């Protein structure tokens, strides 16, 4: 089976000026999270879409899905975790408990606040996860990368040609991901900020999928303004 995990567990503290998590703010004519879910609903290769939200937003998320999405039989809303990795584990545990995990099971993990992900990106993620076991959506770094250890002076300026900006989806063979997570030491678990890093820590390859510059993440108020401009242009 192929699962999509829409990671909406955050409270959006960096958005500022609102108590509403950023995934529930309005983009164009509907909430950001609905735009994102719709991109996965239309892909007939995906068997189940698991949306992970803060516990006190589960009912609200279900109401939004009822209001905006006509075909919702394969959408499940469950509680996210305290951290991104906890939220990811909640999705894997739910899959294991309710559907089982076999050697071919795939999970596509995606930020709920990246509503402009394309059909092509999702398809490429499915293909790469099937072929290689792990993939990350990226775009080439457009700015010079500066390394500073102390936050005050430059340590080094790496060659930009070798660097990419990470996006989502990130997609995996679930059994392989599950086994690697369970093999992490406590120290390794504490430094994780990204699912793909689980693979790199264990010297496992993660293949690159081409992203899009428009596949932006809505984090700050400016991002929402830009997203509305993009939405109007697409419309």
Secondary structure, DSSP 8 states (H G I E B T S, - for coil): -EEEEEEE----TTT-S-SS-GGGSEETTEEHHHHHHHHHHT-TT--EEEEEE-GGGHHHHHHHHHHH-S--TTEEEEE--SSHHHHHHHHHHHHHHHT---TT-EEEEEETT-TT--HHHHHHHHHHHHHHSEEEEEEE--S---B-SSSSS--B---GGG-EEEEEEEEEEHHHHHHHHHT--HHHHHT--SHHHHHHHTT---EEEE--TT-----SHHHHHHHHHHHHHH-
